[in-house]
Amino acid sequence: MTTILGSAISGMAAAVKRAEVSAQNLVNMQSVGTPGATGQKSSYKAVEPVQTTDATGAPHIKVRERDPATVQGHAPYHLLADENGLVEMPNMDMASEIIDQNMALNSYKANVKMLEVWDEMQQATLDLKS
């Protein structure tokens, strides 16, 4: 029974991390910078969650930069544009990020349901013993 509990909790934690990563990308969507710059003039680099499992089958989320993390766009009048009128911006798509958030939400709900079923099974076991 505790394996069910552990799976549900680790699944919920993984779903939360996936939602956090997507939210981080969305918040920084408009962050642009000078191509090739570092420090304050650099743009936000989009990240993505990578899910792996351990020996027990529990999910773990690692965050890494997307490949490529940034793309260049034409904005000649932007303060951070280079001499060619290009700015660097995060390599992300709002629609994909919203889909990722919805998938994380549904995963979280499924794991909550697993906790509820575990609780019902515990209650049924206690009722049988009394």
C-alpha positions as CSV (number, residue, x, y, z in Angstrom):
1,M,0.0,0.0,0.0
2,T,2.8,2.5,0.8
3,T,4.1,2.0,-2.8
4,I,0.8,3.4,-4.0
5,L,1.2,6.4,-1.7
6,G,4.8,7.0,-2.7
7,S,3.9,6.7,-6.4
8,A,1.1,9.2,-6.1
9,I,3.2,11.7,-4.1
10,S,6.2,11.5,-6.5
11,G,3.8,11.8,-9.4
12,M,2.3,14.9,-7.9
13,A,5.8,16.4,-7.3
14,A,6.8,15.7,-11.0
15,A,3.6,17.3,-12.2
16,V,4.2,20.4,-10.1
17,K,7.8,20.7,-11.5
18,R,6.5,20.4,-15.1
19,A,4.0,23.2,-14.5
20,E,6.7,25.4,-12.8
21,V,9.0,25.0,-15.8
22,S,6.2,25.9,-18.2
23,A,5.1,28.9,-16.1
24,Q,8.7,30.1,-16.0
25,N,8.9,30.0,-19.8
26,L,5.6,31.9,-20.2
27,V,6.6,34.6,-17.7
28,N,9.8,35.2,-19.6
29,M,8.3,34.9,-23.1
30,Q,8.9,38.6,-23.9
31,S,12.4,38.7,-22.5
32,V,14.7,39.6,-25.4
33,G,18.4,40.4,-25.6
34,T,21.3,41.3,-27.9
35,P,22.4,38.2,-29.9
36,G,25.4,36.6,-28.3
37,A,25.4,38.9,-25.3
38,T,25.9,37.9,-21.7
39,G,24.8,39.4,-18.4
40,Q,22.0,42.0,-18.4
41,K,21.8,42.3,-22.2
42,S,21.2,38.5,-22.7
43,S,17.8,37.1,-23.3
44,Y,16.0,34.5,-21.2
45,K,16.9,31.0,-22.3
46,A,13.9,28.7,-22.6
47,V,14.1,25.5,-20.5
48,E,12.3,22.1,-20.7
49,P,11.6,19.4,-18.2
50,V,13.1,16.0,-18.8
51,Q,11.4,13.1,-16.9
52,T,13.3,10.1,-15.8
53,T,12.5,7.2,-13.4
54,D,14.6,5.8,-10.6
55,A,15.0,2.1,-9.7
56,T,11.6,2.1,-7.9
57,G,9.8,3.6,-10.9
58,A,9.3,7.0,-9.3
59,P,9.4,9.9,-11.7
60,H,12.1,12.6,-11.4
61,I,12.2,15.8,-13.3
62,K,15.4,17.5,-14.4
63,V,15.4,20.9,-16.0
64,R,17.7,21.7,-19.0
65,E,18.0,24.4,-21.5
66,R,16.2,23.8,-24.8
67,D,18.3,23.1,-27.8
68,P,18.3,25.8,-29.2
69,A,17.4,27.8,-26.1
70,T,17.0,31.1,-28.1
71,V,16.1,32.2,-31.6
72,Q,16.7,35.4,-33.4
73,G,14.0,37.8,-34.5
74,H,14.0,41.0,-36.5
75,A,13.3,44.1,-34.4
76,P,15.5,46.9,-35.7
77,Y,14.0,49.6,-33.4
78,H,14.5,47.6,-30.2
79,L,17.0,49.0,-27.7
80,L,18.8,45.7,-27.6
81,A,19.0,45.0,-31.3
82,D,22.4,44.4,-32.8
83,E,23.7,46.3,-35.9
84,N,21.7,44.0,-38.2
85,G,18.4,44.8,-36.3
86,L,18.2,41.4,-34.7
87,V,17.3,40.5,-31.1
88,E,17.6,37.2,-29.4
89,M,14.4,35.7,-27.8
90,P,13.4,32.6,-26.0
91,N,12.7,29.5,-28.2
92,M,9.2,28.8,-27.0
93,D,5.6,28.7,-28.2
94,M,2.8,29.9,-26.0
95,A,0.3,27.3,-27.3
96,S,2.8,24.5,-26.5
97,E,3.5,25.8,-23.0
98,I,-0.3,26.0,-22.2
99,I,-0.7,22.4,-23.4
100,D,2.2,21.4,-21.2
101,Q,0.5,23.1,-18.2
102,N,-2.8,21.3,-18.9
103,M,-1.0,18.0,-19.2
104,A,0.7,18.7,-15.8
105,L,-2.6,19.6,-14.3
106,N,-4.2,16.4,-15.5
107,S,-1.3,14.4,-14.3
108,Y,-1.6,16.0,-10.9
109,K,-5.4,15.3,-10.8
110,A,-4.7,11.6,-11.7
111,N,-2.2,11.3,-8.8
112,V,-4.7,12.9,-6.4
113,K,-7.3,10.4,-7.5
114,M,-4.8,7.6,-6.8
115,L,-4.4,9.0,-3.2
116,E,-8.2,9.1,-2.8
117,V,-8.5,5.4,-4.0
118,W,-5.6,4.5,-1.6
119,D,-7.5,6.2,1.3
120,E,-10.7,4.3,0.4
121,M,-8.9,1.0,0.3
122,Q,-7.4,1.8,3.8
123,Q,-10.9,2.6,5.1
124,A,-12.3,-0.6,3.6
125,T,-9.5,-2.6,5.3
126,L,-10.2,-1.0,8.6
127,D,-14.0,-1.7,8.2
128,L,-13.3,-5.3,7.6
129,K,-11.2,-5.6,10.7
130,S,-13.9,-4.1,13.0
